[in-house]
Structures are given as C-alpha cells and as structure tokens.
Amino acid sequence: MTEFTELLELRECCPHLVMVVGKGGVGKTTVAILIAIELSRRGKTLLLSLDPAKHIVKYLGLTREDLEEIEGGIHVRYVSIEREVSSITSRYADLVRELMPSLSVLNLDSVVDVIKYSPGVEEEVLLRKLKEALSSDFNYVVVDTPPTGVTLRTLILPRLYSIWLNKLIEIRERIVSLRYVIARTMKRNTDVRDRALLKLYEMRDDFKNIDSVLSSESRSSYVLVATPEPLPMYELRETYEFLKNKLSVKPKLLILNKVIPDELAAKLGVLAIQQNFLEELKSFGVSYAVIEHLGRPTENLSDIKALKEKIKVFK
C-alpha cells in the first residue's frame, strides 16, 4: 500500500491538500479513505468530506459532523452543505446590514433568500471549508469532493472572484478619492479609511492565497477516480483537461476503480472495454492505479481495508 501514496509525491507541509475527484458512484470516498489511512502513518491527517452523498458517514460510522478521530489516527470531518449554506447566507445578511445601513429599512429576509439560491453559493461554502482546512495544523488534508461539476466550479471560483473584486476595488477607490477631494475642497476633515474598501482588500487577498494553493503542485495533489465505464471515463478526461488548462496543474494519480478480474470480465463480455480504458489511462502520461472489484458492495471500513490487497500501481 505504501507505493499507492508514494505515486502522489507528496510533500509534508502546511498542509498538503489531496483532492479526490470523480463522478458520483465511482468510489471517491473509498479512495479518499484509503489514501488517508496511509498518510496518517506519515503525518497528522485530516479526511474532509464535502460530498453530500454522505457515504463517509456510513463507511466510518460517524456520529456527528464535527471533528472525530477514528481507528488509525485519522481525523475526520463531514460537512453538511445545507447547514453551511444557511450559516453563510445569514452572515452575508449581517454584512449587508453593517456596510449599508440604509438597507435596514428593507426586508432582509428577501436578501437572504436571494443569496441562498444564487448560483455559486454552494461552491463558496466548499471553498471556505478548504480554506479552513488549509489554515489547520495538519500535515495532510484529503478531500472527498462533491460531484465533478461542483468541484470544478469551486476550484475556479477564486480566480473569478478576483476579477470581480479588482473591478469593485477600482470603483470603490474612485468613490473614496472623490469623497476625500470634496471634503478637502470644503475644508472638512475626513477619514480616508473606508470599511467597505478594506473588506474588499481582505477578500481579494484571501482568494489570491487559496488560488495559489489550488494551482500549486507542491501544495495540492489531484487524484482522479473513474470506473471502467464510458461516462465516468468521460468525466475523468474533462477533469484532466480542466486542471491542465484552467489551473495549469497535472493530476498526480489516476485510478480505475471496481475493475473486474479478466477471467470474469471475459465471461461478461466487458474485457475489451476494460482493456481499452486501461490503455487510455496509460496515454495520459500520469501514474495510475487499478483497484480490483471487491466482489460485493463496500459497506464499512473493514471492506475498504480489504481493498488494499487489490490495488496495482503503475508509475
């Protein structure tokens, strides 16, 4: 099993982020747990689940969403996206009230609803949780990600926010400058500090920092998981291209999960399909691993540990 994580070429740092990405049902949670088990032998490891499917709760028998330590010294945190969305929308409403007191005469409930159902709110929640994890004292953070589309939007969000924030800062700086000029012309004292502008500066720095981590191969490693089926493999290809073209990083490891043994695959008539997908994995020029199907549904941590003997790695 040691070779499995050595393929990632991880560096023990502040901490190192391992993002396990793939279509729902391909075994992201299983792979994330396997990686976390191995990394926990090398350093303090957090297994962070952002997947709304809650498979990790079932596999590990979690009793709460807060931090728990399970067998093997892995620290596990499951995040309820719905709860976090409610929390963040409330904070935004408070921020609106603070920065623009004149809006207090309006119905803030409607503001909260607009924020809650706006595109990108779920992705921002995920981004905040990644930021919190990266500010922790763990050596490694292994992330069981949500479905591929949500994950990729989350990864690109810091850059999109930076574009908007730079424009907002430019506009706000003009407003502050004009306010200062008018005050000086009228010989009035004015405080050049602007709370809204300072908040915008702070947000820009935050998103710049998280983007630098997500796009750094020394700070983040991406593991792409698929099963030998057309749609999961399609998503793996799309994710690979997204990472390469949008974040300028290459995945460290590709995993083909739930591979049927050749003899049984031949009887089922899927051997050629599996072999074609394996050949495609080789063509990416990235280390890859094959995990043989357990022969039954994965139900618990014991089943996941049994998979350790069914992993073949290729560098």
Kinemage of the C-alpha trace (Angstrom):
@kinemage 1
@onewidth
@group {chain A} dominant
@subgroup {mainchain}
@vectorlist {calphas} color= white
{ca met a 1} P 0.000 0.000 0.000
{ca thr a 2} L 2.951 2.333 0.552
{ca glu a 3} L 3.567 2.627 -3.192
{ca phe a 4} L -0.012 3.822 -3.623
{ca thr a 5} L 0.614 7.153 -1.872
{ca glu a 6} L 4.239 7.438 -2.966
{ca leu a 7} L 2.901 7.890 -6.500
{ca leu a 8} L 1.489 11.215 -5.307
{ca glu a 9} L 4.969 12.540 -4.469
{ca leu a 10} L 3.511 14.442 -1.541
{ca arg a 11} L 5.392 16.984 0.486
{ca glu a 12} L 4.698 17.272 4.174
{ca cys a 13} L 3.805 20.917 4.522
{ca cys a 14} L 1.383 23.460 5.834
{ca pro a 15} L -0.678 21.289 4.991
{ca his a 16} L -0.610 19.412 1.696
{ca leu a 17} L -4.025 19.149 0.035
{ca val a 18} L -5.103 15.919 -1.700
{ca met a 19} L -8.259 16.371 -3.790
{ca val a 20} L -10.023 13.123 -4.768
{ca val a 21} L -12.234 13.931 -7.765
{ca gly a 22} L -14.654 11.895 -9.861
{ca lys a 23} L -18.216 11.184 -10.871
{ca gly a 24} L -20.670 10.118 -8.184
{ca gly a 25} L -20.576 6.390 -7.542
{ca val a 26} L -17.041 5.710 -8.794
{ca gly a 27} L -15.615 5.251 -5.290
{ca lys a 28} L -14.202 8.685 -4.407
{ca thr a 29} L -14.955 8.147 -0.735
{ca thr a 30} L -13.322 4.713 -0.720
{ca val a 31} L -10.176 6.062 -2.380
{ca ala a 32} L -10.066 9.092 -0.063
{ca ile a 33} L -10.230 6.809 2.991
{ca leu a 34} L -7.515 4.520 1.608
{ca ile a 35} L -5.217 7.495 0.988
{ca ala a 36} L -5.948 8.989 4.409
{ca ile a 37} L -5.174 5.689 6.153
{ca glu a 38} L -1.758 5.540 4.521
{ca leu a 39} L -0.922 9.218 5.005
{ca ser a 40} L -1.837 9.045 8.695
{ca arg a 41} L 1.279 6.889 9.126
{ca arg a 42} L 3.403 9.719 7.734
{ca gly a 43} L 1.861 12.714 9.464
{ca lys a 44} L -1.218 14.216 11.051
{ca thr a 45} L -4.011 13.713 8.520
{ca leu a 46} L -7.479 15.205 8.114
{ca leu a 47} L -10.075 13.430 5.974
{ca leu a 48} L -12.523 16.152 4.934
{ca ser a 49} L -15.779 15.049 3.307
{ca leu a 50} L -17.588 17.654 1.203
{ca asp a 51} L -19.693 15.062 -0.624
{ca pro a 52} L -23.450 15.498 0.001
{ca ala a 53} L -23.969 11.765 -0.627
{ca lys a 54} L -22.701 11.146 2.944
{ca his a 55} L -21.045 7.827 2.084
{ca ile a 56} L -18.326 8.597 4.592
{ca val a 57} L -20.866 8.672 7.419
{ca lys a 58} L -21.922 5.122 6.530
{ca tyr a 59} L -18.447 3.710 5.972
{ca leu a 60} L -16.875 5.160 9.115
{ca gly a 61} L -19.895 5.141 11.406
{ca leu a 62} L -19.642 8.837 12.207
{ca thr a 63} L -21.949 10.128 14.919
{ca arg a 64} L -21.533 13.871 14.369
{ca glu a 65} L -20.349 16.382 11.798
{ca asp a 66} L -17.597 17.847 13.964
{ca leu a 67} L -14.046 16.553 14.031
{ca glu a 68} L -13.673 12.915 15.038
{ca glu a 69} L -10.687 10.635 15.329
{ca ile a 70} L -11.179 7.094 14.082
{ca glu a 71} L -9.130 3.925 14.082
{ca gly a 72} L -5.639 4.504 12.755
{ca gly a 73} L -5.416 8.089 13.960
{ca ile a 74} L -7.268 9.671 11.040
{ca his a 75} L -9.116 12.849 11.903
{ca val a 76} L -12.428 13.009 10.026
{ca arg a 77} L -14.761 15.918 9.423
{ca tyr a 78} L -18.021 15.673 7.491
{ca val a 79} L -19.524 18.967 6.313
{ca ser a 80} L -23.278 19.399 5.903
{ca ile a 81} L -23.526 21.680 2.889
{ca glu a 82} L -27.152 22.604 3.606
{ca arg a 83} L -26.331 23.738 7.124
{ca glu a 84} L -23.310 25.712 5.957
{ca val a 85} L -25.297 27.465 3.217
{ca ser a 86} L -27.801 28.657 5.831
{ca ser a 87} L -24.957 29.904 8.001
{ca ile a 88} L -23.175 31.785 5.230
{ca thr a 89} L -26.330 33.477 3.965
{ca ser a 90} L -27.029 34.756 7.467
{ca arg a 91} L -23.503 36.165 7.688
{ca tyr a 92} L -23.902 37.895 4.336
{ca ala a 93} L -27.140 39.457 5.507
{ca asp a 94} L -25.318 40.792 8.577
{ca leu a 95} L -22.542 42.134 6.349
{ca val a 96} L -25.058 43.903 4.111
{ca arg a 97} L -26.673 45.415 7.192
{ca glu a 98} L -23.283 46.580 8.514
{ca leu a 99} L -21.883 48.047 5.306
{ca met a 100} L -25.123 49.528 4.007
{ca pro a 101} L -27.265 50.554 6.991
{ca ser a 102} L -29.751 52.274 4.705
{ca leu a 103} L -30.890 48.848 3.535
{ca ser a 104} L -32.111 48.023 7.029
{ca val a 105} L -35.443 49.514 6.088
{ca leu a 106} L -35.850 46.760 3.511
{ca asn a 107} L -36.886 43.206 4.185
{ca leu a 108} L -33.591 41.404 4.802
{ca asp a 109} L -35.345 38.033 4.597
{ca ser a 110} L -35.695 38.579 0.874
{ca val a 111} L -31.976 39.425 0.675
{ca val a 112} L -31.154 36.167 2.449
{ca asp a 113} L -33.322 34.188 0.027
{ca val a 114} L -31.644 35.813 -2.968
{ca ile a 115} L -28.202 34.935 -1.617
{ca lys a 116} L -29.200 31.405 -0.613
{ca tyr a 117} L -30.485 30.442 -4.044
{ca ser a 118} L -27.906 32.366 -6.088
{ca pro a 119} L -25.563 30.317 -8.292
{ca gly a 120} L -22.192 29.787 -6.678
{ca val a 121} L -23.234 29.817 -3.018
{ca glu a 122} L -22.657 26.083 -2.563
{ca glu a 123} L -19.258 26.412 -4.253
{ca glu a 124} L -18.298 29.267 -1.940
{ca val a 125} L -19.196 27.161 1.095
{ca leu a 126} L -16.898 24.412 -0.173
{ca leu a 127} L -14.158 26.949 -0.817
{ca arg a 128} L -14.441 28.289 2.721
{ca lys a 129} L -14.105 24.788 4.130
{ca leu a 130} L -10.982 24.213 2.071
{ca lys a 131} L -9.589 27.494 3.362
{ca glu a 132} L -10.290 26.474 6.966
{ca ala a 133} L -8.572 23.124 6.439
{ca leu a 134} L -5.523 24.794 4.913
{ca ser a 135} L -5.254 27.027 7.980
{ca ser a 136} L -5.107 23.987 10.277
{ca asp a 137} L -2.091 22.250 11.793
{ca phe a 138} L -2.497 19.041 9.780
{ca asn a 139} L 0.313 17.745 7.590
{ca tyr a 140} L -2.141 16.365 5.050
{ca val a 141} L -5.766 17.134 4.163
{ca val a 142} L -7.519 14.529 2.000
{ca val a 143} L -10.736 15.847 0.462
{ca asp a 144} L -13.652 13.631 -0.526
{ca thr a 145} L -15.149 16.007 -3.075
{ca pro a 146} L -18.738 16.597 -4.235
{ca pro a 147} L -19.807 15.731 -7.818
{ca thr a 148} L -17.357 16.777 -10.523
{ca gly a 149} L -19.209 19.854 -11.797
{ca val a 150} L -19.476 21.414 -8.345
{ca thr a 151} L -15.837 20.592 -7.608
{ca leu a 152} L -14.504 22.197 -10.783
{ca arg a 153} L -16.592 25.344 -10.262
{ca thr a 154} L -15.216 25.540 -6.728
{ca leu a 155} L -11.631 25.252 -7.942
{ca ile a 156} L -12.015 28.094 -10.447
{ca leu a 157} L -14.051 30.323 -8.122
{ca pro a 158} L -11.073 32.179 -6.548
{ca arg a 159} L -9.985 33.457 -9.967
{ca leu a 160} L -13.490 34.518 -10.919
{ca tyr a 161} L -13.915 36.315 -7.595
{ca ser a 162} L -10.563 38.047 -8.051
{ca ile a 163} L -11.721 39.532 -11.362
{ca trp a 164} L -14.891 40.908 -9.781
{ca leu a 165} L -13.104 42.137 -6.669
{ca asn a 166} L -10.495 44.022 -8.699
{ca lys a 167} L -13.291 45.850 -10.523
{ca leu a 168} L -15.167 46.580 -7.303
{ca ile a 169} L -11.982 47.848 -5.674
{ca glu a 170} L -11.331 50.139 -8.628
{ca ile a 171} L -14.841 51.613 -8.359
{ca arg a 172} L -14.682 51.958 -4.582
{ca glu a 173} L -11.259 53.625 -4.717
{ca arg a 174} L -12.700 56.254 -7.047
{ca ile a 175} L -15.581 56.867 -4.677
{ca val a 176} L -13.247 57.240 -1.696
{ca ser a 177} L -10.941 59.509 -3.669
{ca leu a 178} L -13.823 61.763 -4.746
{ca arg a 179} L -15.144 61.860 -1.206
{ca tyr a 180} L -11.705 62.979 0.016
{ca val a 181} L -11.365 65.660 -2.685
{ca ile a 182} L -14.816 67.045 -1.914
{ca ala a 183} L -14.060 67.117 1.800
{ca arg a 184} L -10.752 68.951 1.262
{ca thr a 185} L -12.389 71.413 -1.094
{ca met a 186} L -15.000 72.175 1.557
{ca lys a 187} L -12.242 72.276 4.214
{ca arg a 188} L -13.710 69.413 6.167
{ca asn a 189} L -11.849 66.712 7.982
{ca thr a 190} L -12.326 63.245 6.526
{ca asp a 191} L -11.133 59.768 7.370
{ca val a 192} L -9.580 58.262 4.265
{ca arg a 193} L -10.069 54.761 5.672
{ca asp a 194} L -13.096 53.081 4.154
{ca arg a 195} L -14.511 49.952 5.790
{ca ala a 196} L -16.005 48.612 2.586
{ca leu a 197} L -12.723 49.103 0.711
{ca leu a 198} L -10.708 47.442 3.473
{ca lys a 199} L -13.100 44.477 3.361
{ca leu a 200} L -12.641 44.202 -0.402
{ca tyr a 201} L -8.853 44.220 0.008
{ca glu a 202} L -9.116 41.467 2.609
{ca met a 203} L -11.344 39.315 0.395
{ca arg a 204} L -9.032 39.763 -2.599
{ca asp a 205} L -6.017 38.634 -0.577
{ca asp a 206} L -7.914 35.605 0.740
{ca phe a 207} L -8.940 34.411 -2.709
{ca lys a 208} L -5.480 35.076 -4.134
{ca asn a 209} L -3.937 32.906 -1.414
{ca ile a 210} L -6.348 29.996 -1.870
{ca asp a 211} L -5.875 30.109 -5.653
{ca ser a 212} L -2.103 29.952 -5.207
{ca val a 213} L -2.514 26.748 -3.175
{ca leu a 214} L -5.000 25.085 -5.531
{ca ser a 215} L -2.776 25.750 -8.553
{ca ser a 216} L 0.483 24.696 -6.882
{ca glu a 217} L 1.703 21.135 -7.405
{ca ser a 218} L 3.842 21.478 -4.284
{ca arg a 219} L 0.782 22.289 -2.144
{ca ser a 220} L -2.028 20.369 -3.864
{ca ser a 221} L -2.292 16.928 -5.450
{ca tyr a 222} L -5.246 15.837 -7.581
{ca val a 223} L -6.381 12.218 -7.724
{ca leu a 224} L -8.905 11.436 -10.467
{ca val a 225} L -11.114 8.379 -9.987
{ca ala a 226} L -13.222 6.544 -12.564
{ca thr a 227} L -14.716 3.132 -13.152
{ca pro a 228} L -14.319 1.251 -16.488
{ca glu a 229} L -17.468 2.777 -17.953
{ca pro a 230} L -17.964 5.446 -20.643
{ca leu a 231} L -19.459 8.280 -18.548
{ca pro a 232} L -17.009 8.128 -15.609
{ca met a 233} L -14.098 7.974 -18.052
{ca tyr a 234} L -15.524 10.945 -19.948
{ca glu a 235} L -15.611 12.968 -16.725
{ca leu a 236} L -12.048 11.917 -15.951
{ca arg a 237} L -10.927 13.241 -19.345
{ca glu a 238} L -12.809 16.508 -18.865
{ca thr a 239} L -11.377 16.978 -15.371
{ca tyr a 240} L -7.866 16.284 -16.614
{ca glu a 241} L -8.235 18.936 -19.332
{ca phe a 242} L -9.768 21.419 -16.893
{ca leu a 243} L -6.901 21.079 -14.428
{ca lys a 244} L -4.311 21.358 -17.172
{ca asn a 245} L -5.873 24.321 -18.989
{ca lys a 246} L -7.521 26.305 -16.179
{ca leu a 247} L -5.277 25.695 -13.158
{ca ser a 248} L -2.093 24.738 -15.031
{ca val a 249} L -1.608 21.592 -12.925
{ca lys a 250} L -1.486 17.901 -13.800
{ca pro a 251} L -3.166 15.223 -11.698
{ca lys a 252} L -0.658 13.211 -9.671
{ca leu a 253} L -2.612 9.964 -9.894
{ca leu a 254} L -5.386 8.387 -11.985
{ca ile a 255} L -7.367 5.495 -10.518
{ca leu a 256} L -9.552 2.965 -12.297
{ca asn a 257} L -11.759 1.508 -9.590
{ca lys a 258} L -14.042 -1.547 -9.481
{ca val a 259} L -12.133 -3.356 -12.221
{ca ile a 260} L -13.491 -6.862 -12.843
{ca pro a 261} L -10.873 -9.667 -12.984
{ca asp a 262} L -10.007 -10.592 -16.580
{ca glu a 263} L -11.490 -14.087 -16.465
{ca leu a 264} L -14.843 -12.871 -15.177
{ca ala a 265} L -14.771 -9.812 -17.449
{ca ala a 266} L -14.311 -12.103 -20.453
{ca lys a 267} L -17.333 -14.162 -19.433
{ca leu a 268} L -19.382 -10.970 -19.023
{ca gly a 269} L -18.219 -9.667 -22.385
{ca val a 270} L -16.588 -6.486 -20.990
{ca leu a 271} L -12.914 -7.470 -21.079
{ca ala a 272} L -12.153 -5.498 -24.257
{ca ile a 273} L -13.865 -2.408 -22.852
{ca gln a 274} L -11.828 -2.553 -19.644
{ca gln a 275} L -8.595 -3.047 -21.547
{ca asn a 276} L -9.369 -0.051 -23.771
{ca phe a 277} L -9.901 2.166 -20.735
{ca leu a 278} L -6.652 0.927 -19.190
{ca glu a 279} L -4.789 1.781 -22.374
{ca glu a 280} L -6.350 5.230 -22.268
{ca leu a 281} L -5.099 5.760 -18.705
{ca lys a 282} L -1.569 4.981 -19.883
{ca ser a 283} L -1.857 7.596 -22.630
{ca phe a 284} L -2.139 10.460 -20.128
{ca gly a 285} L 1.468 10.004 -19.056
{ca val a 286} L 0.482 10.123 -15.385
{ca ser a 287} L 0.973 7.499 -12.663
{ca tyr a 288} L -2.115 5.320 -12.349
{ca ala a 289} L -3.540 2.547 -10.215
{ca val a 290} L -6.107 -0.179 -10.706
{ca ile a 291} L -8.355 -1.364 -7.889
{ca glu a 292} L -9.998 -4.715 -8.445
{ca his a 293} L -13.691 -5.017 -7.628
{ca leu a 294} L -14.267 -6.336 -4.119
{ca gly a 295} L -16.975 -8.684 -5.370
{ca arg a 296} L -19.612 -7.128 -3.148
{ca pro a 297} L -20.808 -3.630 -2.223
{ca thr a 298} L -18.465 -1.725 0.081
{ca glu a 299} L -20.247 -1.415 3.409
{ca asn a 300} L -17.759 -0.395 6.082
{ca leu a 301} L -14.154 0.352 6.999
{ca ser a 302} L -13.244 -3.355 7.051
{ca asp a 303} L -14.363 -3.706 3.428
{ca ile a 304} L -12.308 -0.666 2.450
{ca lys a 305} L -9.204 -2.051 4.156
{ca ala a 306} L -9.732 -5.312 2.251
{ca leu a 307} L -9.276 -3.354 -0.968
{ca lys a 308} L -5.658 -2.595 -0.045
{ca glu a 309} L -4.711 -6.036 -1.289
{ca lys a 310} L -6.494 -5.466 -4.590
{ca ile a 311} L -4.519 -2.389 -5.699
{ca lys a 312} L -1.996 -2.499 -8.533
{ca val a 313} L 0.084 0.592 -9.163
{ca phe a 314} L 1.827 1.704 -12.352
{ca lys a 315} L 4.332 4.549 -12.500
